Amino acid sequence: MEHQGVPDATRGVAVAGRALSPADLDDVAHGRARPVVDGAALASLGAVHAAMEAARAAGAVYGATTGVGANKDVGVGEEQGEHPRAHGLRLLRSHAASLGPVEDEPTTRAALVVRLNQLLAGAHAGLGAGISPPVLGALAEAVRSGALPTMHRFGGIGTSDLAPLAELGLTLVGERPWRTGSVDPVPLGPADALPLISSHALTLATASLALVRVRQLLLAGLGVSALSFLALRGNGQAWAPRVHAARPHLRQPQVAAALSALVAGGPPPARLQDPFALRTVPQVLAPAFAAADALADVLALEASTPGENPLVGADGVFHHGQFHAASLATALDTLRATTFGVLTLSAARLALLLRPEHTGLRAFLAAGPRGSSGLMIGEYVVQDVLAELRPGTAPMTAGTVSISLGLEEHASFATQGARALRHTAELAPLVLAVEALAAVRALRSAPDRLTPGAAALFAVFDEVLDRDARDAPIGPDVQRVVERVPQLALLLRLEG
């Protein structure tokens, strides 16, 4: 086990077109770190812009000299007697749907940082969007100063966050007011509109912030599992590192070793073989940790590479399908499904904790007069939350679509997958919190079952929970546990 450091509010996070981790993005989004824009990378993008201008002058460039979607073969711009800026402004205005909830400020801030970082990646790849220096500079200034546009949720299906990013574009050119702060409006270049909206920046921001919460949840789940194991006098043979080294699925040996260390020296086991809720914790937690790692890798790659359509470089224009977020959608689907398995196993442990034949304590861990209900309602709450989350475990990648006169006939729905992961991150702590409350109550009644390895985890919750266990609303205690989930996660870390 290793203690994780608390983010330094004075710490700078480089926005340079290089690797940008979900954890760094989360720190910037919530004001625990400040973005530091790489001026050299910003300046070097002038060459990519010059390549775009040359390509536009030489022939057809999708979205710059043509319409978009089913209008891909329709010429636009100066040859049709339009002002060079007119088509781009029409594109932004038509795509800024302005529908749905307004995204919160941390998610919006993270989206701007991602969008700038993706554009700066063109400086290193020699292949980029070709956005004009004034628009690029205005976006960089918004990131530096913390200015935020208003971005509505609806209008993306995993083939770029078209509608909300069009709102960003209109804000940069002065047609929309800034939500927070301000940046002087800039003129839109002839080839700026499509590159601004050809990105999954908002989806990546949503997924990244949710992933940080889910990782905290999984670590907390590891700790809560250990507390329940001790309260239930589990048999440590199932978690023996030697067993898991013999079939080393990804992350499983580390999970088993961490769990085994926490419960070492615990009470003699109450059973030769435990129920699945205890026996299979490493097998269920490990795929979720592995899925979180895989999603982090996809997010870091997507946030630090150019993916606009088209891309331009010294060797010409490339029209492509990099806007299709199948890898991201698949990683999101996997993490939601595996996290749900962690939650259902938590619910199963809660059921054991409320049964006297497994704990040797009163039914429902009740106190007070006979017939007291104790934590009986906790199971109802947990099953309600699980029912709420269950539809979100369905793979978003199974969706089908045919839009833009049938020209665009496939989508990843990564955007919806990211929102579903955020919903999981918001509600899932309630499930673990009810289990943790039950485990702490049980260990308070049988303190001899607590081990030195788990004492610090127990203390995180014990110090804030009501000591009067007689029947009363459990909501305040559950909320206190939810608030302590990040603190518990800080005490735990998987090696490797």
Solvent accessible surface area in square Angstrom, and as a share of the most:
residue,aa,sasa,rsa
1,M,104,0.46
2,E,83,0.37
3,H,116,0.52
4,Q,55,0.24
5,G,66,0.64
6,V,111,0.64
7,P,49,0.31
8,D,77,0.40
9,A,71,0.55
10,T,101,0.59
11,R,81,0.30
12,G,33,0.32
13,V,6,0.04
14,A,66,0.51
15,V,0,0.00
16,A,10,0.08
17,G,4,0.04
18,R,144,0.53
19,A,87,0.67
20,L,5,0.03
21,S,43,0.28
22,P,7,0.05
23,A,58,0.45
24,D,40,0.21
25,L,3,0.02
26,D,1,0.00
27,D,11,0.06
28,V,2,0.01
29,A,0,0.00
30,H,76,0.34
31,G,53,0.51
32,R,75,0.28
33,A,6,0.05
34,R,133,0.49
35,P,27,0.17
36,V,65,0.37
37,V,16,0.09
38,D,47,0.24
39,G,41,0.40
40,A,79,0.61
41,A,6,0.05
42,L,33,0.16
43,A,80,0.62
44,S,57,0.37
45,L,13,0.06
46,G,31,0.30
47,A,75,0.58
48,V,10,0.06
49,H,35,0.16
50,A,58,0.45
51,A,19,0.15
52,M,3,0.01
53,E,59,0.26
54,A,62,0.48
55,A,14,0.11
56,R,54,0.20
57,A,94,0.73
58,A,91,0.71
59,G,38,0.36
60,A,79,0.61
61,V,1,0.00
62,Y,46,0.17
63,G,5,0.05
64,A,10,0.08
65,T,31,0.18
66,T,13,0.07
67,G,5,0.05
68,V,24,0.14
69,G,10,0.09
70,A,35,0.27
71,N,83,0.43
72,K,80,0.34
73,D,120,0.62
74,V,80,0.46
75,G,37,0.36
76,V,22,0.13
77,G,9,0.09
78,E,104,0.47
79,E,165,0.74
80,Q,102,0.45
81,G,72,0.70
82,E,47,0.21
83,H,115,0.51
84,P,42,0.27
85,R,78,0.28
86,A,31,0.24
87,H,13,0.06
88,G,1,0.01
89,L,18,0.09
90,R,112,0.41
91,L,9,0.04
92,L,0,0.00
93,R,124,0.45
94,S,84,0.54
95,H,52,0.23
96,A,10,0.08
97,A,47,0.37
98,S,38,0.25
99,L,114,0.57
100,G,33,0.32
101,P,66,0.41
102,V,65,0.37
103,E,2,0.01
104,D,60,0.31
105,E,65,0.29
106,P,34,0.21
107,T,4,0.02
108,T,0,0.00
109,R,58,0.21
110,A,0,0.00
111,A,1,0.00
112,L,3,0.01
113,V,1,0.01
114,V,0,0.00
115,R,0,0.00
116,L,0,0.00
117,N,0,0.00
118,Q,11,0.05
119,L,8,0.04
120,L,0,0.00
121,A,3,0.03
122,G,1,0.01
123,A,29,0.23
124,H,74,0.33
125,A,60,0.47
126,G,44,0.43
127,L,48,0.24
128,G,1,0.01
129,A,4,0.03
130,G,5,0.05
131,I,8,0.04
132,S,9,0.06
133,P,73,0.46
134,P,61,0.39
135,V,1,0.00
136,L,7,0.03
137,G,27,0.26
138,A,5,0.04
139,L,0,0.00
140,A,0,0.00
141,E,71,0.32
142,A,1,0.00
143,V,10,0.06
144,R,114,0.42
145,S,68,0.44
146,G,24,0.23
147,A,1,0.01
148,L,2,0.01
149,P,0,0.00
150,T,44,0.26
151,M,0,0.00
152,H,37,0.16
153,R,58,0.21
154,F,97,0.40
155,G,38,0.37
156,G,5,0.05
157,I,46,0.23
158,G,0,0.00
159,T,23,0.13
160,S,4,0.02
161,D,1,0.01
162,L,55,0.28
163,A,4,0.03
164,P,3,0.02
165,L,1,0.00
166,A,0,0.00
167,E,1,0.00
168,L,0,0.00
169,G,0,0.00
170,L,6,0.03
171,T,2,0.01
172,L,1,0.01
173,V,16,0.09
174,G,45,0.44
175,E,78,0.35
176,R,74,0.27
177,P,109,0.69
178,W,40,0.14
179,R,88,0.32
180,T,52,0.30
181,G,55,0.53
182,S,82,0.53
183,V,18,0.10
184,D,118,0.61
185,P,88,0.55
186,V,27,0.15
187,P,80,0.50
188,L,2,0.01
189,G,11,0.11
190,P,33,0.21
191,A,5,0.04
192,D,1,0.01
193,A,3,0.02
194,L,16,0.08
195,P,6,0.04
196,L,1,0.00
197,I,1,0.00
198,S,8,0.05
199,S,7,0.05
200,H,7,0.03
201,A,0,0.00
202,L,9,0.05
203,T,3,0.02
204,L,1,0.00
205,A,0,0.00
206,T,6,0.04
207,A,0,0.00
208,S,4,0.03
209,L,16,0.08
210,A,3,0.02
211,L,0,0.00
212,V,21,0.12
213,R,77,0.28
214,V,0,0.00
215,R,79,0.29
216,Q,44,0.20
217,L,2,0.01
218,L,0,0.00
219,L,19,0.09
220,A,0,0.00
221,G,1,0.01
222,L,1,0.01
223,G,0,0.00
224,V,2,0.01
225,S,1,0.01
226,A,0,0.00
227,L,0,0.00
228,S,0,0.00
229,F,8,0.03
230,L,2,0.01
231,A,0,0.00
232,L,0,0.00
233,R,63,0.23
234,G,6,0.05
235,N,13,0.06
236,G,36,0.35
237,Q,127,0.56
238,A,23,0.18
239,W,0,0.00
240,A,29,0.22
241,P,64,0.40
242,R,213,0.78
243,V,85,0.49
244,H,1,0.01
245,A,65,0.50
246,A,87,0.67
247,R,173,0.63
248,P,89,0.56
249,H,110,0.49
250,L,133,0.66
251,R,32,0.12
252,Q,12,0.05
253,P,37,0.24
254,Q,54,0.24
255,V,0,0.00
256,A,0,0.00
257,A,44,0.34
258,A,10,0.08
259,L,0,0.00
260,S,26,0.17
261,A,60,0.47
262,L,7,0.03
263,V,12,0.07
264,A,63,0.49
265,G,78,0.75
266,G,30,0.29
267,P,28,0.18
268,P,112,0.71
269,P,72,0.45
270,A,46,0.36
271,R,48,0.18
272,L,160,0.79
273,Q,114,0.51
274,D,5,0.02
275,P,39,0.24
276,F,136,0.57
277,A,5,0.04
278,L,1,0.00
279,R,70,0.25
280,T,34,0.20
281,V,1,0.01
282,P,0,0.00
283,Q,74,0.33
284,V,38,0.22
285,L,5,0.02
286,A,1,0.01
287,P,59,0.37
288,A,0,0.00
289,F,13,0.05
290,A,15,0.12
291,A,6,0.05
292,A,1,0.00
293,D,43,0.22
294,A,49,0.38
295,L,0,0.00
296,A,11,0.08
297,D,100,0.52
298,V,30,0.17
299,L,3,0.02
300,A,25,0.19
301,L,114,0.57
302,E,40,0.18
303,A,4,0.03
304,S,18,0.12
305,T,50,0.29
306,P,23,0.14
307,G,24,0.23
308,E,2,0.01
309,N,19,0.10
310,P,2,0.01
311,L,11,0.05
312,V,0,0.00
313,G,6,0.05
314,A,113,0.88
315,D,115,0.59
316,G,28,0.27
317,V,46,0.26
318,F,87,0.36
319,H,97,0.43
320,H,48,0.21
321,G,42,0.41
322,Q,117,0.52
323,F,64,0.27
324,H,59,0.26
325,A,1,0.01
326,A,46,0.36
327,S,76,0.49
328,L,0,0.00
329,A,1,0.01
330,T,76,0.44
331,A,12,0.09
332,L,0,0.00
333,D,15,0.08
334,T,63,0.36
335,L,0,0.00
336,R,3,0.01
337,A,48,0.37
338,T,30,0.18
339,T,0,0.00
340,F,27,0.11
341,G,24,0.23
342,V,5,0.03
343,L,0,0.00
344,T,51,0.30
345,L,24,0.12
346,S,1,0.00
347,A,9,0.07
348,A,41,0.31
349,R,4,0.01
350,L,2,0.01
351,A,30,0.24
352,L,13,0.07
353,L,0,0.00
354,L,5,0.02
355,R,114,0.42
356,P,57,0.36
357,E,111,0.50
358,H,29,0.13
359,T,0,0.00
360,G,58,0.56
361,L,38,0.19
362,R,104,0.38
363,A,42,0.33
364,F,58,0.24
365,L,12,0.06
366,A,9,0.07
367,A,30,0.24
368,G,35,0.33
369,P,103,0.65
370,R,231,0.84
371,G,78,0.75
372,S,20,0.13
373,S,46,0.29
374,G,11,0.10
375,L,0,0.00
376,M,67,0.30
377,I,90,0.46
378,G,0,0.00
379,E,55,0.25
380,Y,139,0.53
381,V,54,0.31
382,V,2,0.01
383,Q,94,0.42
384,D,96,0.50
385,V,15,0.09
386,L,3,0.02
387,A,52,0.40
388,E,95,0.43
389,L,8,0.04
390,R,113,0.41
391,P,95,0.60
392,G,21,0.20
393,T,37,0.21
394,A,55,0.42
395,P,74,0.46
396,M,50,0.22
397,T,53,0.31
398,A,74,0.57
399,G,30,0.29
400,T,127,0.74
401,V,32,0.18
402,S,79,0.51
403,I,72,0.36
404,S,41,0.27
405,L,170,0.85
406,G,41,0.39
407,L,75,0.37
408,E,69,0.31
409,E,113,0.51
410,H,116,0.52
411,A,1,0.01
412,S,2,0.01
413,F,34,0.14
414,A,0,0.00
415,T,10,0.06
416,Q,45,0.20
417,G,1,0.01
418,A,0,0.00
419,R,46,0.17
420,A,16,0.12
421,L,0,0.00
422,R,34,0.12
423,H,67,0.30
424,T,11,0.06
425,A,10,0.08
426,E,109,0.49
427,L,41,0.21
428,A,0,0.00
429,P,18,0.11
430,L,50,0.25
431,V,1,0.00
432,L,2,0.01
433,A,0,0.00
434,V,0,0.00
435,E,0,0.00
436,A,0,0.00
437,L,2,0.01
438,A,0,0.00
439,A,0,0.00
440,V,0,0.00
441,R,25,0.09
442,A,0,0.00
443,L,1,0.01
444,R,55,0.20
445,S,75,0.48
446,A,8,0.06
447,P,93,0.59
448,D,119,0.61
449,R,23,0.08
450,L,46,0.23
451,T,3,0.02
452,P,122,0.77
453,G,38,0.37
454,A,0,0.00
455,A,42,0.32
456,A,56,0.44
457,L,4,0.02
458,F,25,0.11
459,A,45,0.35
460,V,6,0.04
461,F,1,0.00
462,D,22,0.11
463,E,110,0.49
464,V,37,0.21
465,L,8,0.04
466,D,74,0.38
467,R,159,0.58
468,D,64,0.33
469,A,27,0.21
470,R,146,0.53
471,D,78,0.40
472,A,68,0.53
473,P,118,0.74
474,I,17,0.09
475,G,42,0.40
476,P,72,0.45
477,D,9,0.05
478,V,10,0.06
479,Q,85,0.38
480,R,91,0.33
481,V,1,0.00
482,V,32,0.18
483,E,113,0.51
484,R,50,0.18
485,V,8,0.05
486,P,54,0.34
487,Q,78,0.35
488,L,0,0.00
489,A,3,0.03
490,L,51,0.25
491,L,50,0.25
492,L,1,0.01
493,R,102,0.37
494,L,15,0.07
495,E,94,0.42
496,G,96,0.92
